Amino acid sequence: MSMGSTSYYGPDESASDIFIERTFVAGDLITGLGYGVQLVMYISSALFLWSARRTRGRQSTLLLGYITLLFSVETIYVAVQARTVQLMYIDNRNYPGGPWQYFLATQNLPVNVMFYASLFVMTFLSDLLVLWRCWVIWSGSGNLIGYVVVAFPALMTMGSFVMGTLWTLQSSQPGLSLYSALPLAYGTSYYVISLSVNIILTILITVRLLLYRRQITSTLSPEYGKQYVSLATIVVESAAIYSLFALLFIISYAVNNPINQIFLTLASIAQQTAGYLIIYRLAEGRAWKKETFATGSDNRLQTLQFSGTVLEASVDLPIDRSLPGDSAKSSRHARSLLRMVSTPYYGPNESASNIFLERTFVAGDFLTGLGYGVQLVMYISSALFLFKARRTRGRQSTILLGYITLLFSVETIYVAVQARTVQLMYIDNRNYPGGPWQYFLDTQNLPVNVMFYATLFVMTFLSDLLVLWRCWVIWSASGKLVGYCVVAFPALMTVASFVMGTLWTLQSSQPGLSLYSALPLAYGTSYYVISLSVNIILTILITIRLLLFRRQVASALSPEYGKQYVSLATIIIESAAIYSLFALLFIISYAVNNPINQIFLTLASISQQTAGYLIIYRLAEGRAWKNETFASTSDNRLQSLQFSGSALQASIDLPEITRSVAEDSLSESARYKEVGRGIV
């Protein structure tokens, strides 16, 4: 279908409403991103707290329960956000006045009530955590001082709870919304109080830490002392980043500027992330507790204790113990549109198949954000490792740093293109003949769609190259020639997949063709079949290689040390097996043209990039296999058992690796684990 340059298929709405819709859809992607970041941090913190529950007593169990509750509420909030977007832009996009008016007029629906309630609960839980941290930090000078310091912020927190409850109830009343006059007043008051609490707590925590910064840095070596009193510590402990985004939100919300949708999402993400960072430091043993500055009756520092360490000292501390109109119009319009009965249908006049395709496309947008959040955390962690190791581990660290930076840059373009495509389909051209999905199919030659296919193809190819290289590394322990012979056929298939992928990308972006046209579908199916086959073959080859050594290593090394390198998790990570699973599901659904392929395509892409980051993270951490891991002599005697960060030197028969050699290197392994904990 040809498109005239003058045709307009956008909504018949005001520019303000269209901008609000753009920010709402963008907020869905950002919500997914934040959820991905928090998913990684929740898992990391939960694993730490679970392993420490017997050694650190009740606090670990309570904190584990707290973050589990927080993450559960966040999950509900995210699910509700995703469902709301589908209800607005698919199921009811023909509602009189548009999707935004539908949202304003249906605030009493359960999905919207849950939206406000979960947002309020998350904010309140996070406020309680920062309040508790303020008390912990100040109670180092005595419990009474701690209680006095937090008394006023605690009262304000209770006030914010009351105002937040009223805001939630009023916003979900029939005929009212978040932007109606009364809810707007309650909401502004609620966020002003909540923000004020956070700013006050931020100042109190910052002042407390700065009071001791000079004493600590003058008593401890700078390398050790700055770990506890650095700017990063102050920012994390005080949740200062949340205060910044909350301030931006409250200003834009009070003046009823649509950009508040973005700042609300960012503020929520920053608040939950700040909480996870605090708890992660607690689990790690690097966070402040009330005994961190335990003073005697003569105001001399007895001990400097953190959650996991104690520094003995006795120094004088000069502690100062003194204590330092458009919204109404929208509301009326929403009430006038509220005369809804169960029979009207405001959905698109499209086939059930097309509607399902649109649902999966929108869901894929959220999943893309989620995957990007996970990969953002993993990229930062891996990049920090590799940057620090570039001088000690040579050229490989620099190459890997460049590789993941390139991969993450392409992923960033892909995510931006995905977000823009959704806006073009469901906002700018939602009245296109045949609906948004037909618009997507008819405009494959637009630059945004060409970039969509190109970035997806490049990411897949880069990830295939990484797994191919890992297969060579693992097999070349028996000799480089063996490694080259093993990967020769998969390498040829990778080249073939590159050719087919290039043809698929070019054909899919031709005028009048799409991803689902006959020729691109044939190229795409061939491309993914070859790419999937390469990954399955490499998965099998890597798995066989690791299993061949599993028995020898497991029988020669202590379980605690040996399983680190030959466990099931190692095999899954090194072989990128999870990607192979999702790619198989995608290729089956894509070949039969089932709309669910949109979900599997996104999940396959996420799992593929994540598998690459996991491999590189293990390399940076010194726990991944390299070609000298099993370096043997000509008489098949094991000369060394080496990983990227450590080496066990020996000269013994391969099947008879003695336990004593491994036990002597346990301290080395522990040291690398400790380095790893401090980066995530």
C-alpha positions as CSV (number, residue, x, y, z in Angstrom):
1,M,0.0,0.0,0.0
2,S,1.5,3.3,-1.0
3,M,1.6,6.2,1.4
4,G,1.0,9.8,0.3
5,S,3.3,12.4,1.8
6,T,0.3,14.5,2.9
7,S,-1.8,11.8,4.5
8,Y,-2.4,12.1,8.2
9,Y,-3.3,9.0,10.1
10,G,-2.8,10.3,13.6
11,P,-5.4,11.0,16.3
12,D,-7.8,13.9,16.2
13,E,-6.6,15.2,19.5
14,S,-4.9,18.3,20.9
15,A,-1.1,18.5,20.8
16,S,-1.1,18.3,24.6
17,D,-3.0,15.0,24.7
18,I,-0.8,13.5,22.0
19,F,2.3,14.5,24.0
20,I,0.8,13.0,27.1
21,E,0.3,9.7,25.2
22,R,3.9,9.8,24.0
23,T,5.2,10.1,27.5
24,F,2.8,7.4,28.8
25,V,4.1,4.9,26.2
26,A,7.7,5.9,26.8
27,G,7.1,5.4,30.5
28,D,6.1,1.8,29.7
29,L,9.5,1.1,28.2
30,I,11.3,2.9,31.0
31,T,9.3,0.9,33.6
32,G,10.6,-2.3,31.9
33,L,14.2,-1.0,32.0
34,G,13.9,-0.2,35.7
35,Y,12.4,-3.6,36.4
36,G,15.3,-5.2,34.7
37,V,17.8,-3.3,36.8
38,Q,15.9,-4.2,40.0
39,L,15.6,-7.8,39.0
40,V,19.4,-8.2,38.9
41,M,19.8,-6.3,42.1
42,Y,17.1,-8.2,43.9
43,I,18.6,-11.6,42.9
44,S,22.1,-10.4,43.9
45,S,20.9,-9.1,47.3
46,A,18.7,-12.1,48.0
47,L,21.5,-14.5,47.4
48,F,23.8,-12.6,49.7
49,L,21.1,-12.3,52.4
50,W,20.1,-16.0,52.1
51,S,23.7,-17.2,52.5
52,A,24.2,-14.9,55.5
53,R,21.0,-15.7,57.3
54,R,22.7,-18.1,59.8
55,T,25.8,-16.0,60.5
56,R,24.2,-12.5,60.7
57,G,21.1,-13.4,62.6
58,R,17.6,-12.0,62.3
59,Q,18.5,-8.8,60.3
60,S,19.4,-10.8,57.2
61,T,16.0,-12.6,57.3
62,L,14.1,-9.3,57.9
63,L,15.9,-7.6,55.0
64,L,15.3,-10.6,52.8
65,G,11.6,-10.4,53.6
66,Y,11.6,-6.7,53.0
67,I,13.2,-6.8,49.5
68,T,10.9,-9.7,48.6
69,L,7.9,-7.7,49.6
70,L,9.2,-4.7,47.7
71,F,10.0,-6.7,44.6
72,S,6.6,-8.4,44.7
73,V,4.8,-5.0,44.8
74,E,7.1,-3.8,42.0
75,T,6.1,-6.8,40.0
76,I,2.4,-6.0,40.4
77,Y,3.0,-2.4,39.5
78,V,4.9,-3.4,36.3
79,A,2.2,-5.9,35.3
80,V,-0.5,-3.3,35.8
81,Q,1.5,-0.7,33.8
82,A,1.8,-3.1,30.9
83,R,-1.9,-4.1,31.0
84,T,-2.9,-0.4,31.1
85,V,-1.0,0.3,28.0
86,Q,-2.7,-2.5,26.2
87,L,-6.1,-1.5,27.4
88,M,-5.6,2.1,26.2
89,Y,-3.9,1.6,22.8
90,I,-5.3,-1.7,21.6
91,D,-8.6,-2.6,23.3
92,N,-10.0,0.9,23.6
93,R,-8.1,3.1,21.2
94,N,-11.3,4.2,19.5
95,Y,-12.7,5.5,22.7
96,P,-14.3,9.0,22.2
97,G,-11.5,11.5,22.8
98,G,-8.8,8.9,22.4
99,P,-6.8,6.6,24.7
100,W,-5.9,9.3,27.2
101,Q,-9.5,10.2,27.8
102,Y,-10.3,6.5,28.3
103,F,-7.6,6.4,30.9
104,L,-9.0,9.5,32.7
105,A,-12.6,8.2,32.6
106,T,-11.8,4.7,33.9
107,Q,-9.8,5.4,37.0
108,N,-12.2,3.2,39.1
109,L,-11.3,0.1,37.2
110,P,-9.4,-2.5,39.3
111,V,-6.3,-2.2,37.0
112,N,-6.0,1.5,37.7
113,V,-6.7,1.2,41.4
114,M,-3.9,-1.3,41.6
115,F,-1.7,1.1,39.7
116,Y,-2.0,3.9,42.2
117,A,-2.0,1.5,45.2
118,S,1.2,-0.3,44.2
119,L,3.0,2.9,43.4
120,F,2.0,4.4,46.8
121,V,3.1,1.2,48.7
122,M,6.5,1.1,46.9
123,T,7.1,4.8,47.8
124,F,6.1,4.3,51.4
125,L,8.3,1.2,51.9
126,S,11.2,3.0,50.4
127,D,10.7,6.0,52.6
128,L,10.7,3.6,55.7
129,L,14.0,2.2,54.6
130,V,15.8,5.5,54.3
131,L,14.2,6.6,57.6
132,W,15.7,3.5,59.2
133,R,19.1,4.1,57.7
134,C,19.1,7.6,59.0
135,W,18.4,6.2,62.5
136,V,21.1,3.6,62.2
137,I,23.7,6.1,61.1
138,W,22.9,8.7,63.8
139,S,22.4,6.1,66.6
140,G,26.2,5.6,66.6
141,S,26.2,8.5,69.1
142,G,23.5,6.8,71.1
143,N,20.0,5.4,70.5
144,L,18.4,8.5,72.1
145,I,20.1,10.8,69.7
146,G,19.1,8.6,66.8
147,Y,15.4,8.7,67.9
148,V,15.5,12.5,68.4
149,V,17.0,13.1,65.0
150,V,14.4,11.0,63.1
151,A,11.4,12.1,65.2
152,F,10.4,14.9,62.8
153,P,11.0,13.0,59.6
154,A,9.0,10.1,61.1
155,L,6.0,12.3,61.7
156,M,6.3,13.7,58.2
157,T,6.4,10.1,56.9
158,M,3.2,9.3,58.7
159,G,1.7,12.5,57.2
160,S,2.7,11.4,53.7
161,F,1.1,8.0,54.4
162,V,-2.2,9.8,55.2
163,M,-2.0,12.1,52.2
164,G,-0.9,9.2,49.9
165,T,-3.9,7.1,51.1
166,L,-6.3,10.0,50.3
167,W,-4.6,10.6,46.9
168,T,-4.9,6.9,46.0
169,L,-8.6,6.8,47.0
170,Q,-9.6,10.0,45.3
171,S,-7.6,9.3,42.1
172,S,-9.6,6.0,41.7
173,Q,-13.0,7.5,42.1
174,P,-15.5,7.4,39.2
175,G,-15.2,10.6,37.2
176,L,-11.9,11.6,38.8
177,S,-8.3,10.9,37.8
178,L,-4.7,11.6,38.8
179,Y,-5.1,15.0,37.1
180,S,-8.5,16.1,38.5
181,A,-8.6,19.0,40.9
182,L,-9.0,17.2,44.2
183,P,-6.6,14.3,43.5
184,L,-4.1,16.8,42.1
185,A,-4.2,18.7,45.3
186,Y,-3.8,15.5,47.4
187,G,-1.1,14.2,45.1
188,T,0.9,17.4,45.1
189,S,0.7,17.5,48.9
190,Y,1.6,13.8,49.2
191,Y,4.7,14.1,47.0
192,V,5.8,17.4,48.5
193,I,5.7,15.8,52.0
194,S,7.4,12.6,50.7
195,L,10.0,14.6,48.9
196,S,10.6,16.9,51.9
197,V,11.1,13.8,54.0
198,N,13.7,12.4,51.6
199,I,15.5,15.7,51.3
200,I,15.6,16.1,55.1
201,L,16.9,12.5,55.5
202,T,19.4,13.1,52.7
203,I,20.7,16.2,54.5
204,L,20.8,14.4,57.9
205,I,22.6,11.4,56.5
206,T,25.0,13.5,54.5
207,V,25.9,15.7,57.5
208,R,26.5,12.7,59.7
209,L,28.8,11.1,57.2
210,L,30.7,14.3,56.4
211,L,31.2,15.0,60.1
212,Y,33.4,11.8,60.3
213,R,34.9,12.0,56.8
214,R,37.9,14.0,57.9
215,Q,38.5,11.9,61.0
216,I,38.3,8.6,59.1
217,T,40.5,9.7,56.2
218,S,43.1,11.0,58.6
219,T,43.1,7.8,60.7
220,L,42.8,5.2,57.9
221,S,44.7,4.9,54.7
222,P,42.9,6.7,51.9
223,E,42.4,3.4,49.9
224,Y,40.5,1.8,52.8
225,G,38.8,4.8,54.4
226,K,37.3,6.1,51.2
227,Q,35.4,2.9,50.7
228,Y,33.1,3.9,53.5
229,V,33.1,7.7,53.3
230,S,33.4,8.4,49.5
231,L,30.9,10.5,47.6
232,A,29.4,7.3,46.2
233,T,28.7,6.1,49.8
234,I,27.0,9.3,50.7
235,V,24.9,9.2,47.5
236,V,23.8,5.6,48.1
237,E,23.2,5.9,51.8
238,S,21.1,9.1,51.5
239,A,19.1,8.0,48.4
240,A,20.0,11.4,46.9
241,I,19.3,10.4,43.3
242,Y,15.7,9.7,44.1
243,S,15.4,13.1,45.7
244,L,16.5,14.7,42.4
245,F,14.0,12.9,40.2
246,A,11.2,13.3,42.8
247,L,11.8,17.1,42.7
248,L,11.6,17.1,38.9
249,F,8.4,15.1,39.1
250,I,6.7,17.2,41.7
251,I,7.5,20.4,39.7
252,S,6.1,19.1,36.4
253,Y,3.1,17.4,38.2
254,A,2.2,20.6,40.0
255,V,2.1,22.6,36.8
256,N,0.3,19.7,35.0
257,N,3.1,19.3,32.4
258,P,2.8,15.9,30.6
259,I,6.6,15.2,31.1
260,N,5.7,14.3,34.7
261,Q,4.9,10.8,33.4
262,I,8.6,10.3,32.6
263,F,9.8,11.8,35.8
264,L,7.3,9.8,37.9
265,T,8.7,6.6,36.3
266,L,12.3,7.6,36.8
267,A,11.6,8.7,40.4
268,S,10.1,5.3,41.2
269,I,13.0,3.5,39.5
270,A,15.6,5.6,41.4
271,Q,13.8,5.1,44.7
272,Q,13.6,1.3,44.5
273,T,17.2,1.1,43.1
274,A,18.5,3.2,46.0
275,G,16.9,0.8,48.4
276,Y,18.5,-2.2,46.7
277,L,21.9,-0.5,46.7
278,I,21.6,0.2,50.4
279,I,20.6,-3.4,51.2
280,Y,23.2,-4.8,48.8
281,R,25.9,-2.9,50.8
282,L,24.4,-4.3,54.0
283,A,24.5,-7.8,52.7
284,E,28.1,-7.3,51.5
285,G,29.2,-6.0,54.9
286,R,30.1,-2.5,53.6
287,A,27.2,-0.5,54.9
288,W,27.0,1.6,58.0
289,K,25.4,0.2,61.2
290,K,24.9,1.8,64.5
291,E,28.2,0.4,65.9
292,T,30.2,1.8,63.0
293,F,31.1,4.7,65.3
294,A,30.9,3.3,68.8
295,T,32.2,5.9,71.3
296,G,33.2,5.5,74.9
297,S,32.2,7.8,77.8
298,D,35.1,10.0,77.0
299,N,34.1,10.6,73.4
300,R,37.0,8.5,72.1
301,L,36.4,6.2,69.2
302,Q,36.4,2.6,70.5
303,T,35.8,0.7,67.2
304,L,35.0,1.5,63.6
305,Q,32.6,-1.3,62.6
306,F,30.8,-2.0,59.4
307,S,28.4,-4.9,58.8
308,G,31.2,-7.3,57.9
309,T,34.4,-5.7,59.3
310,V,35.8,-4.2,62.5
311,L,38.7,-1.7,62.6
312,E,40.1,-1.1,66.1
313,A,41.3,2.4,66.9
314,S,41.4,5.0,69.6
315,V,41.3,8.6,68.5
316,D,39.7,11.8,69.8
317,L,36.4,12.7,68.0
318,P,35.2,16.3,68.4
319,I,31.6,15.2,68.2
320,D,29.1,17.9,68.4
321,R,26.0,16.3,70.1
322,S,23.7,19.3,69.5
323,L,21.0,18.5,67.0
324,P,20.6,20.4,63.8
325,G,-7.0,25.2,35.5
326,D,-6.4,22.6,32.9
327,S,-7.0,19.7,35.2
328,A,-10.5,20.8,36.0
329,K,-11.4,20.9,32.4
330,S,-10.0,17.4,31.9
331,S,-12.0,16.2,34.9
332,R,-15.3,17.6,33.6
333,H,-14.6,16.0,30.2
334,A,-13.8,12.7,31.8
335,R,-17.1,12.8,33.8
336,S,-19.0,13.5,30.6
337,L,-17.4,10.5,29.0
338,L,-18.0,8.2,31.9
339,R,-21.5,7.2,30.8
340,M,-20.1,3.8,29.9
341,V,-22.1,0.6,29.8
342,S,-20.9,-2.9,29.2
343,T,-22.0,-3.1,25.5
344,P,-20.0,-0.4,23.7
345,Y,-16.9,-1.6,21.9
346,Y,-14.1,0.9,21.5
347,G,-11.5,-1.5,20.2
348,P,-10.2,-1.7,16.6
349,N,-12.2,-3.0,13.7
350,E,-9.5,-5.6,12.9
351,S,-9.2,-9.4,12.9
352,A,-8.5,-11.3,16.1
353,S,-5.2,-12.3,14.7
354,N,-4.1,-8.7,14.1
355,I,-5.2,-7.6,17.5
356,F,-3.2,-10.5,19.1
357,L,-0.2,-9.4,17.0
358,E,-0.5,-5.9,18.4
359,R,-0.7,-7.2,21.9
360,T,2.5,-9.2,21.5
361,F,4.2,-6.2,19.9
362,V,3.4,-3.9,22.8
363,A,4.4,-6.6,25.3
364,G,7.6,-7.0,23.4
365,D,8.3,-3.3,23.9
366,F,8.1,-3.8,27.7
367,L,10.2,-6.9,27.6
368,T,12.8,-5.0,25.5
369,G,13.1,-2.5,28.3
370,L,13.4,-5.2,30.9
371,G,16.2,-6.9,29.0
372,Y,17.9,-3.6,28.5
373,G,17.8,-2.9,32.2
374,V,19.4,-6.3,33.0
375,Q,22.1,-5.8,30.4
376,L,22.7,-2.2,31.6
377,V,23.7,-3.6,35.0
378,M,25.8,-6.4,33.5
379,Y,27.5,-4.1,31.1
380,I,28.5,-1.6,33.9
381,S,29.7,-4.5,36.1
382,S,31.7,-6.2,33.3
383,A,33.1,-2.9,32.0
384,L,34.4,-1.9,35.5
385,F,36.1,-5.3,35.9
386,L,37.7,-5.2,32.4
387,F,38.8,-1.5,32.8
388,K,40.6,-2.3,36.0
389,A,42.2,-5.4,34.6
390,R,43.4,-3.9,31.3
391,R,47.0,-3.3,32.7
392,T,47.3,-6.7,34.4
393,R,45.6,-9.0,31.9
394,G,46.9,-7.5,28.7
395,R,45.2,-7.0,25.4
396,Q,42.3,-9.4,26.0
397,S,40.7,-7.1,28.6
398,T,40.8,-4.2,26.2
399,I,39.4,-6.2,23.3
400,L,36.6,-7.6,25.5
401,L,35.8,-4.1,26.8
402,G,35.6,-2.8,23.2
403,Y,33.4,-5.8,22.3
404,I,30.8,-5.3,25.1
405,T,30.8,-1.5,24.5
406,L,30.0,-2.2,20.8
407,L,27.4,-4.7,21.7
408,F,25.7,-2.4,24.3
409,S,25.8,0.5,21.8
410,V,24.0,-1.6,19.2
411,E,21.5,-2.7,21.9
412,T,20.9,0.9,22.8
413,I,20.1,1.8,19.2
414,Y,17.8,-1.3,19.0
415,V,15.9,-0.3,22.1
416,A,15.5,3.3,21.0
417,V,14.2,2.2,17.6
418,Q,11.8,-0.2,19.2
419,A,10.4,2.6,21.4
420,R,10.1,4.9,18.4
421,T,8.3,2.2,16.3
422,V,5.7,1.7,19.0
423,Q,5.0,5.5,19.1
424,L,4.7,5.7,15.4
425,M,2.3,2.8,15.3
426,Y,0.0,3.4,18.2
427,I,0.0,7.2,18.4
428,D,1.2,9.0,15.2
429,N,-0.5,6.5,12.8
430,R,-3.1,4.6,14.8
431,N,-5.9,5.5,12.4
432,Y,-4.0,4.1,9.4
433,P,-6.3,2.0,7.2
434,G,-6.1,-1.5,8.6
435,G,-4.7,-0.4,11.9
436,P,-1.2,0.1,13.5
437,W,-0.1,-3.4,12.5
438,Q,-0.9,-2.8,8.9
439,Y,1.0,0.5,9.1
440,F,4.0,-1.4,10.4
441,L,3.8,-4.0,7.5
442,D,3.4,-1.2,4.9
443,T,6.3,1.0,6.0
444,Q,9.2,-1.5,6.3
445,N,11.4,0.8,4.1
446,L,11.3,3.6,6.6
447,P,14.7,4.3,8.3
448,V,13.4,3.4,11.7
449,N,12.4,-0.1,10.5
450,V,15.6,-0.7,8.6
451,M,17.5,0.1,11.7
452,F,15.3,-2.2,13.7
453,Y,16.2,-5.2,11.5
454,A,19.9,-4.1,11.1
455,T,20.5,-3.8,14.8
456,L,18.8,-7.1,15.6
457,F,20.9,-8.8,13.0
458,V,24.2,-7.2,14.2
459,M,23.5,-8.1,17.8
460,T,22.8,-11.7,16.9
461,F,25.9,-12.0,14.7
462,L,28.2,-10.5,17.4
463,S,26.8,-12.9,20.0
464,D,27.3,-15.9,17.6
465,L,30.9,-14.8,17.2
466,L,31.4,-14.7,21.0
467,V,30.1,-18.3,21.5
468,L,32.1,-19.5,18.6
469,W,35.3,-18.0,20.2
470,R,34.4,-19.6,23.5
471,C,34.1,-23.0,21.9
472,W,37.5,-22.6,20.4
473,V,39.0,-21.4,23.7
474,I,37.6,-24.4,25.6
475,W,38.7,-27.0,23.0
476,S,42.1,-25.5,22.2
477,A,43.2,-26.7,25.7
478,S,44.1,-29.9,23.8
479,G,46.0,-27.9,21.2
480,K,45.1,-25.0,18.9
481,L,44.8,-27.3,15.9
482,V,42.2,-29.4,17.7
483,G,40.3,-26.1,18.5
484,Y,40.4,-25.0,14.9
485,C,39.2,-28.3,13.6
486,V,36.3,-28.4,16.1
487,V,35.0,-25.0,15.2
488,A,35.7,-25.1,11.5
489,F,32.2,-26.3,10.5
490,P,30.3,-24.0,13.0
491,A,32.5,-21.1,11.6
492,L,31.4,-21.8,8.1
493,M,27.7,-22.0,9.2
494,T,28.2,-18.6,11.0
495,V,29.4,-17.1,7.7
496,A,26.4,-18.6,6.0
497,S,24.1,-17.1,8.6
498,F,25.7,-13.7,8.1
499,V,24.9,-13.9,4.3
500,M,21.3,-15.1,4.9
501,G,20.9,-12.5,7.7
502,T,22.1,-9.7,5.3
503,L,19.6,-10.8,2.6
504,W,16.8,-11.0,5.2
505,T,17.5,-7.5,6.5
506,L,17.7,-6.1,3.0
507,Q,14.5,-7.8,1.7
508,S,12.5,-7.1,4.9
509,S,13.1,-3.3,4.4
510,Q,12.1,-3.2,0.7
511,P,9.0,-1.1,-0.2
512,G,5.9,-3.3,-0.2
513,L,7.6,-6.1,1.7
514,S,7.8,-6.9,5.4
515,L,9.1,-9.4,7.9
516,Y,6.2,-11.6,7.1
517,S,6.2,-11.4,3.3
518,A,7.0,-14.6,1.4
519,L,10.6,-13.9,0.3
520,P,11.7,-12.2,3.6
521,L,10.0,-15.0,5.5
522,A,12.0,-17.6,3.6
523,Y,15.3,-15.7,4.1
524,G,14.5,-15.1,7.7
525,T,13.5,-18.7,8.4
526,S,16.7,-19.9,6.8
527,Y,18.8,-17.3,8.7
528,Y,17.4,-18.2,12.0
529,V,17.6,-22.0,11.3
530,I,21.3,-21.7,10.5
531,S,22.0,-19.3,13.4
532,L,20.1,-21.6,15.8
533,S,21.8,-24.7,14.4
534,V,25.2,-23.0,15.0
535,N,24.3,-22.3,18.6
536,I,22.9,-25.8,19.2
537,I,26.1,-27.3,17.7
538,L,28.3,-25.0,19.8
539,T,26.2,-25.7,22.9
540,I,26.7,-29.5,22.4
541,L,30.5,-29.1,21.7
542,I,31.1,-26.9,24.7
543,T,28.9,-29.2,26.9
544,I,30.8,-32.3,25.8
545,R,34.2,-30.7,26.4
546,L,33.2,-29.6,29.9
547,L,31.6,-32.9,30.8
548,L,34.7,-34.7,29.7
549,F,36.6,-32.9,32.5
550,R,33.8,-32.8,35.0
551,R,34.5,-36.2,36.5
552,Q,38.3,-35.7,36.7
553,V,38.0,-32.3,38.3
554,A,35.2,-33.2,40.6
555,S,37.2,-36.3,41.8
556,A,40.4,-34.3,42.2
557,L,39.3,-31.0,43.7
558,S,37.2,-30.3,46.8
559,P,33.5,-29.8,45.9
560,E,33.6,-26.2,47.0
561,Y,36.4,-25.4,44.6
562,G,35.8,-27.7,41.7
563,K,32.1,-27.0,41.2
564,Q,32.9,-23.4,40.6
565,Y,34.3,-24.4,37.2
566,V,32.4,-27.5,36.2
567,S,29.0,-27.0,37.6
568,L,25.7,-27.2,35.6
569,A,25.5,-23.4,35.8
570,T,29.0,-23.1,34.2
571,I,28.0,-25.4,31.4
572,I,24.7,-23.4,30.8
573,I,26.6,-20.0,30.8
574,E,29.6,-21.1,28.7
575,S,27.3,-22.8,26.1
576,A,24.6,-20.1,25.9
577,A,22.1,-22.9,26.2
578,I,19.2,-20.6,27.3
579,Y,19.4,-18.6,24.1
580,S,19.2,-21.8,22.1
581,L,16.0,-22.7,23.8
582,F,14.3,-19.3,23.1
583,A,15.7,-19.2,19.6
584,L,14.1,-22.6,18.9
585,L,10.8,-21.5,20.2
586,F,11.0,-18.3,18.1
587,I,11.9,-20.1,14.9
588,I,9.1,-22.6,15.2
589,S,6.5,-19.8,15.9
590,Y,8.0,-17.6,13.1
591,A,8.0,-20.4,10.5
592,V,4.3,-21.1,11.1
593,N,3.6,-17.3,11.3
594,N,2.2,-17.4,14.8
595,P,2.0,-14.0,16.4
596,I,3.6,-15.2,19.6
597,N,6.9,-15.1,17.7
598,Q,7.1,-11.4,18.7
599,I,7.5,-12.5,22.3
600,F,10.0,-15.3,21.6
601,L,12.1,-13.0,19.3
602,T,12.4,-10.5,22.2
603,L,13.2,-13.2,24.7
604,A,15.7,-14.8,22.4
605,S,17.5,-11.5,21.8
606,I,17.5,-10.7,25.6
607,S,18.9,-14.2,26.5
608,Q,21.5,-14.0,23.8
609,Q,22.9,-10.7,24.9
610,T,22.7,-11.7,28.5
611,A,24.5,-15.0,27.8
612,G,27.3,-12.9,26.3
613,Y,27.6,-10.6,29.3
614,L,27.6,-13.6,31.7
615,I,30.5,-15.2,29.8
616,I,32.5,-11.9,29.7
617,Y,31.6,-11.2,33.4
618,R,33.1,-14.6,34.3
619,L,36.2,-13.8,32.2
620,A,36.6,-10.5,33.9
621,E,36.1,-12.1,37.3
622,G,38.7,-14.8,36.7
623,R,36.3,-17.7,36.8
624,A,35.9,-18.5,33.1
625,W,37.7,-21.2,31.1
626,K,40.6,-20.2,28.8
627,N,42.8,-22.3,26.5
628,E,45.4,-22.9,29.2
629,T,42.8,-24.2,31.7
630,F,43.9,-27.7,31.0
631,A,47.4,-27.3,29.7
632,S,49.0,-30.7,29.2
633,T,52.4,-32.0,28.1
634,S,53.1,-34.4,25.3
635,D,52.7,-37.4,27.6
636,N,49.2,-36.2,28.6
637,R,50.3,-35.2,32.1
638,L,48.4,-32.1,33.5
639,Q,50.9,-29.2,33.8
640,S,48.5,-26.6,35.1
641,L,44.9,-25.9,35.8
642,Q,44.4,-22.3,34.9
643,F,41.4,-20.0,34.7
644,S,41.4,-16.3,33.6
645,G,42.4,-15.1,37.1
646,S,44.3,-17.9,38.7
647,A,46.5,-20.9,38.1
648,L,47.1,-24.2,39.9
649,Q,50.6,-25.4,39.0
650,A,51.3,-29.1,39.0
651,S,52.8,-32.0,37.0
652,I,50.6,-35.0,37.6
653,D,48.5,-37.5,35.6
654,L,45.3,-35.9,34.5
655,P,43.0,-38.5,36.1
656,E,44.9,-38.2,39.4
657,I,44.8,-34.5,40.2
658,T,45.6,-34.3,43.9
659,R,43.3,-32.5,46.3
660,S,46.2,-30.8,48.1
661,V,47.1,-28.7,45.0
662,A,43.6,-27.4,44.8
663,E,43.3,-26.8,48.5
664,D,46.4,-24.6,48.5
665,S,44.7,-22.3,46.0
666,L,41.4,-21.9,47.9
667,S,42.6,-18.6,49.3
668,E,43.3,-17.3,45.8
669,S,39.8,-18.2,44.7
670,A,38.3,-16.5,47.8
671,R,40.2,-13.4,46.9
672,Y,38.8,-13.2,43.4
673,K,35.3,-13.8,44.8
674,E,35.7,-10.9,47.2
675,V,36.8,-8.6,44.3
676,G,33.7,-9.7,42.4
677,R,31.3,-8.8,45.2
678,G,32.5,-5.3,45.2
679,I,31.6,-4.5,41.6
680,V,28.0,-5.7,41.0
